[in-house]
Amino acid sequence: MNAYEEGYADNNGIKIFYRDYGPIEAEPILLVQGLGGQLTFWPDHLIEFLQENNFRPIVYDNRDIGLSTQFTGQPSYVTDYIKYIFRLPIKSEYTIDDMAMDGVSILDQLNIQSSHLLGMSMGGMIAQIIAANHSDRIKSFTLIASTAATPSPLNGPTKEVRNLLMDRSKNNNASYEERYERTVKILSVIGMEGYEFNTPEFKEFTFKNMERSKNDTGFSRQLLAILASKNRFNKIKSIQTPTLIIHGKEDPLLKIKNAYKMHELIPNSELIVIDNMRHLIEPPILKQFEPQLLKHLISNS
């Protein structure tokens, strides 16, 4: 992996920390991370795959995570959970639309007029706004394990996953060891069946990330931004950029029906369903859609 450049972009006073893997002469691709994910969470095998094929991955910490600007609001967990269950309106400190402009600010900071765009999970929700509102700047759009709907008990997490996410939201002052054990538990449910997460290497990686960003409260505020968002059904109908949708058949966080709905609404889209994929892109999962992803990127470069 090549040496990378790091810095901050500014979106109306909100500082967004980014990492540009380069090389600068390659085709840029902006990667938008999911709920609670620092930029370091992008798997090395994906970054290396992109670089090996002459692409320039650019990743960043969403607001309220990692080294980007952190907020201070304290969600009302019980009230907001009740509103979620009964599908009542929820208020958040910032919106998915705000987070989309954070991504655009990075393209501005790096003087990139047009780029490929890849969003995963919540990052896919953010990226939908970027692709719809800034189509002149997006060469291709890739959506992985995402949705255009407001997550609800009907299309969102299973009860087991929902309880794990709420536990993380409520218990953000847990010790490093407790946070690590909770992370392994969540990943074992939303990750590929049989994939081993509880390893010394992953524990070291997790502890380094907790040191990088000691404050874990942004997770709950990002979650509120998701739950407070309106569905983007009409918005994504306007996306003209060639779009590749990749989704796991067994995704317990965002059900497969979300992928079919996005494919139905985005005019120029292709859908790939991975049978043994849940919500993550472990190396064996990436291998299954590498050819289609590469074809999608190259044909729109």
C-alpha positions as CSV (number, residue, x, y, z in Angstrom):
1,M,0.0,0.0,0.0
2,N,1.4,3.4,-1.0
3,A,2.1,6.2,1.4
4,Y,-0.9,8.4,2.0
5,E,-1.7,12.1,2.6
6,E,-4.0,13.3,5.4
7,G,-5.7,16.5,6.2
8,Y,-8.9,18.4,7.0
9,A,-11.7,19.7,4.8
10,D,-14.1,22.3,6.1
11,N,-17.9,22.3,5.8
12,N,-19.2,25.5,7.3
13,G,-17.0,25.2,10.3
14,I,-17.3,21.4,10.6
15,K,-13.8,19.8,10.3
16,I,-13.7,16.6,8.3
17,F,-10.6,14.5,8.5
18,Y,-9.6,12.6,5.4
19,R,-7.0,10.2,4.1
20,D,-6.0,10.3,0.4
21,Y,-4.3,7.0,-0.5
22,G,-3.2,8.2,-3.9
23,P,-1.6,8.0,-6.4
24,I,-2.7,11.5,-7.4
25,E,-2.7,10.7,-11.1
26,A,-5.1,7.7,-10.7
27,E,-8.9,7.9,-10.9
28,P,-10.3,9.2,-7.6
29,I,-12.9,7.3,-5.7
30,L,-14.5,8.7,-2.6
31,L,-15.5,6.0,0.0
32,V,-18.2,6.9,2.5
33,Q,-18.2,4.9,5.7
34,G,-21.1,3.5,7.7
35,L,-22.5,4.1,11.2
36,G,-19.8,4.6,13.8
37,G,-17.1,3.6,11.4
38,Q,-13.8,5.5,11.4
39,L,-11.9,5.8,8.1
40,T,-9.5,3.1,9.4
41,F,-12.4,0.6,9.2
42,W,-12.2,0.3,5.4
43,P,-10.6,-3.1,4.9
44,D,-7.0,-3.1,3.5
45,H,-8.0,-5.7,0.9
46,L,-10.5,-3.2,-0.6
47,I,-8.1,-0.3,-0.6
48,E,-5.3,-2.5,-2.1
49,F,-7.7,-3.8,-4.8
50,L,-8.6,-0.3,-5.9
51,Q,-5.0,0.9,-6.0
52,E,-3.8,-2.2,-7.9
53,N,-6.4,-1.3,-10.6
54,N,-5.3,2.3,-10.9
55,F,-7.8,4.0,-8.6
56,R,-7.1,6.6,-5.9
57,P,-9.1,5.7,-2.7
58,I,-10.1,8.7,-0.6
59,V,-11.6,7.9,2.8
60,Y,-12.7,10.1,5.7
61,D,-14.1,10.2,9.2
62,N,-17.8,11.2,9.1
63,R,-18.7,14.0,11.4
64,D,-18.9,12.9,15.1
65,I,-16.5,10.0,14.5
66,G,-12.7,9.6,14.5
67,L,-10.8,12.9,14.2
68,S,-13.6,14.9,12.6
69,T,-15.6,17.4,14.6
70,Q,-17.5,15.8,17.5
71,F,-20.9,17.0,18.8
72,T,-22.2,17.0,22.3
73,G,-26.0,16.3,22.3
74,Q,-27.3,13.5,24.5
75,P,-30.1,11.5,22.8
76,S,-33.1,10.3,24.9
77,Y,-32.7,6.6,24.3
78,V,-36.0,5.4,25.8
79,T,-38.1,8.1,24.0
80,D,-36.3,7.7,20.7
81,Y,-36.6,3.9,20.8
82,I,-40.3,4.2,21.4
83,K,-40.6,6.6,18.5
84,Y,-38.6,4.2,16.3
85,I,-40.8,1.2,17.1
86,F,-44.0,3.2,16.4
87,R,-42.5,5.0,13.4
88,L,-42.9,8.5,14.9
89,P,-40.8,11.5,13.8
90,I,-37.4,11.7,15.5
91,K,-35.2,14.8,15.8
92,S,-31.4,14.8,15.4
93,E,-28.6,17.2,15.9
94,Y,-27.6,17.0,12.2
95,T,-29.0,15.3,9.1
96,I,-27.9,12.9,6.5
97,D,-27.9,15.8,4.0
98,D,-25.4,17.7,6.3
99,M,-23.2,14.6,6.2
100,A,-23.4,14.5,2.4
101,M,-22.0,18.0,2.2
102,D,-19.1,16.8,4.4
103,G,-18.2,14.4,1.6
104,V,-18.5,17.1,-1.1
105,S,-16.2,19.4,1.0
106,I,-13.4,16.8,0.6
107,L,-13.7,16.8,-3.1
108,D,-13.5,20.6,-3.0
109,Q,-10.5,20.5,-0.6
110,L,-8.6,18.2,-3.0
111,N,-9.7,20.2,-6.1
112,I,-11.3,17.1,-7.6
113,Q,-14.0,18.1,-10.1
114,S,-15.3,14.5,-10.7
115,S,-14.9,11.3,-8.8
116,H,-16.2,7.8,-8.5
117,L,-18.4,7.3,-5.3
118,L,-18.8,4.3,-3.1
119,G,-21.0,4.2,0.0
120,M,-21.6,1.4,2.4
121,S,-24.5,1.1,4.9
122,M,-25.1,4.6,6.4
123,G,-22.4,5.7,4.0
124,G,-24.6,4.6,1.1
125,M,-27.5,6.8,2.5
126,I,-25.1,9.7,2.6
127,A,-23.8,8.9,-0.9
128,Q,-27.3,8.8,-2.4
129,I,-27.6,12.5,-1.5
130,I,-24.2,13.3,-3.1
131,A,-25.1,11.3,-6.2
132,A,-28.5,12.9,-6.6
133,N,-27.5,16.5,-5.8
134,H,-24.0,16.6,-7.5
135,S,-24.4,14.3,-10.5
136,D,-22.0,16.4,-12.5
137,R,-19.2,15.4,-10.1
138,I,-19.9,11.7,-9.9
139,K,-18.6,9.3,-12.6
140,S,-20.0,6.1,-11.1
141,F,-21.9,5.2,-8.0
142,T,-21.5,2.0,-6.0
143,L,-24.0,1.2,-3.1
144,I,-23.1,-1.6,-0.7
145,A,-25.5,-2.9,2.0
146,S,-27.6,0.2,2.1
147,T,-31.1,1.5,1.9
148,A,-33.1,4.5,0.6
149,A,-35.8,3.9,3.2
150,T,-36.0,5.2,6.8
151,P,-35.0,2.0,8.7
152,S,-37.9,0.6,10.6
153,P,-38.8,-2.8,12.2
154,L,-40.2,-3.7,8.8
155,N,-37.0,-3.2,6.7
156,G,-34.3,-2.7,9.2
157,P,-32.4,-4.7,11.8
158,T,-33.5,-8.0,13.2
159,K,-34.4,-7.8,16.9
160,E,-31.0,-9.3,17.9
161,V,-29.1,-6.6,15.9
162,R,-31.4,-3.9,17.1
163,N,-30.7,-4.8,20.7
164,L,-27.0,-4.8,20.1
165,L,-27.0,-1.4,18.5
166,M,-29.2,0.1,21.3
167,D,-26.8,-1.4,23.9
168,R,-23.9,0.4,22.2
169,S,-25.8,3.6,22.0
170,K,-26.7,3.5,25.7
171,N,-23.4,2.2,27.1
172,N,-20.8,4.5,25.4
173,N,-18.7,4.8,28.5
174,A,-17.7,1.1,28.6
175,S,-14.1,0.1,29.2
176,Y,-11.9,-0.8,26.2
177,E,-12.3,-4.5,27.0
178,E,-16.0,-4.2,27.2
179,R,-16.1,-2.3,23.9
180,Y,-14.0,-4.9,22.2
181,E,-16.2,-7.8,23.4
182,R,-19.3,-5.9,22.2
183,T,-17.7,-5.2,18.8
184,V,-16.9,-8.9,18.3
185,K,-20.4,-9.8,19.3
186,I,-21.9,-7.3,16.8
187,L,-19.6,-8.4,14.0
188,S,-20.2,-12.1,14.6
189,V,-23.9,-11.4,13.9
190,I,-23.7,-9.0,11.0
191,G,-20.5,-10.5,9.4
192,M,-20.0,-13.5,7.3
193,E,-21.1,-16.8,9.0
194,G,-18.1,-18.7,10.3
195,Y,-15.6,-15.8,9.8
196,E,-13.4,-15.4,12.9
197,F,-13.2,-11.9,14.3
198,N,-11.9,-12.6,17.8
199,T,-8.2,-12.7,17.0
200,P,-5.2,-11.1,18.5
201,E,-4.7,-9.0,15.4
202,F,-8.3,-7.7,15.4
203,K,-8.1,-7.0,19.1
204,E,-4.9,-4.9,18.5
205,F,-6.6,-3.1,15.6
206,T,-9.7,-2.4,17.7
207,F,-7.8,-1.0,20.7
208,K,-5.7,1.3,18.3
209,N,-9.0,2.7,17.0
210,M,-10.3,3.3,20.4
211,E,-7.1,5.2,21.2
212,R,-7.5,7.1,18.0
213,S,-10.9,8.3,19.0
214,K,-11.6,7.8,22.7
215,N,-15.1,9.4,22.5
216,D,-17.7,6.9,21.5
217,T,-20.8,9.1,21.9
218,G,-21.0,10.0,18.2
219,F,-22.4,6.6,17.4
220,S,-25.8,7.4,19.0
221,R,-26.0,10.8,17.3
222,Q,-25.3,9.3,13.9
223,L,-27.9,6.6,14.6
224,L,-30.4,9.4,15.3
225,A,-29.6,11.1,12.1
226,I,-30.4,7.9,10.2
227,L,-33.7,7.4,12.1
228,A,-34.7,11.0,11.7
229,S,-34.1,11.0,7.9
230,K,-37.0,10.8,5.5
231,N,-37.0,8.1,2.9
232,R,-35.1,9.0,-0.3
233,F,-37.3,7.2,-2.8
234,N,-38.0,10.3,-4.9
235,K,-34.5,11.6,-4.5
236,I,-32.8,8.5,-5.9
237,K,-35.1,8.5,-8.9
238,S,-33.1,11.5,-10.1
239,I,-29.8,9.7,-10.0
240,Q,-28.6,9.3,-13.6
241,T,-25.1,8.2,-12.8
242,P,-24.4,4.5,-13.6
243,T,-25.0,2.7,-10.3
244,L,-23.9,-0.7,-9.0
245,I,-25.9,-2.1,-6.0
246,I,-24.3,-4.9,-4.0
247,H,-26.2,-6.5,-1.2
248,G,-26.0,-9.6,1.0
249,K,-29.0,-12.0,0.7
250,E,-28.6,-12.7,4.5
251,D,-28.1,-9.1,5.7
252,P,-29.6,-8.9,9.2
253,L,-29.1,-5.1,9.5
254,L,-30.7,-3.9,6.3
255,K,-32.9,-6.6,4.7
256,I,-32.4,-7.6,1.0
257,K,-35.7,-6.0,0.1
258,N,-34.0,-2.6,0.4
259,A,-31.6,-3.5,-2.4
260,Y,-34.5,-4.5,-4.7
261,K,-36.3,-1.3,-3.9
262,M,-33.2,0.9,-4.8
263,H,-32.7,-1.1,-8.0
264,E,-36.3,-0.5,-8.9
265,L,-36.0,3.3,-8.4
266,I,-32.5,4.2,-9.7
267,P,-32.9,4.3,-13.5
268,N,-29.4,3.2,-14.6
269,S,-28.6,0.6,-11.9
270,E,-27.4,-3.0,-11.8
271,L,-28.0,-5.3,-8.7
272,I,-25.7,-8.0,-7.5
273,V,-27.0,-10.2,-4.7
274,I,-24.3,-12.2,-2.8
275,D,-25.8,-15.4,-1.3
276,N,-23.5,-15.8,1.7
277,M,-23.0,-12.1,2.4
278,R,-24.5,-10.5,5.5
279,H,-23.5,-6.8,6.1
280,L,-19.7,-6.7,5.7
281,I,-17.2,-7.2,2.9
282,E,-14.7,-9.7,4.3
283,P,-12.0,-10.9,1.7
284,P,-14.1,-14.0,0.5
285,I,-17.1,-11.7,0.0
286,L,-15.1,-9.0,-2.0
287,K,-13.7,-11.7,-4.2
288,Q,-17.2,-12.6,-5.3
289,F,-17.9,-9.2,-6.8
290,E,-14.4,-7.9,-7.7
291,P,-14.9,-8.5,-11.5
292,Q,-18.3,-6.6,-11.6
293,L,-17.0,-3.8,-9.4
294,L,-13.9,-3.3,-11.6
295,K,-15.9,-3.4,-14.8
296,H,-18.3,-0.9,-13.4
297,L,-15.5,1.5,-12.4
298,I,-13.4,1.1,-15.6
299,S,-16.3,1.5,-18.0
300,N,-17.3,4.8,-16.3
301,S,-13.8,6.3,-16.1
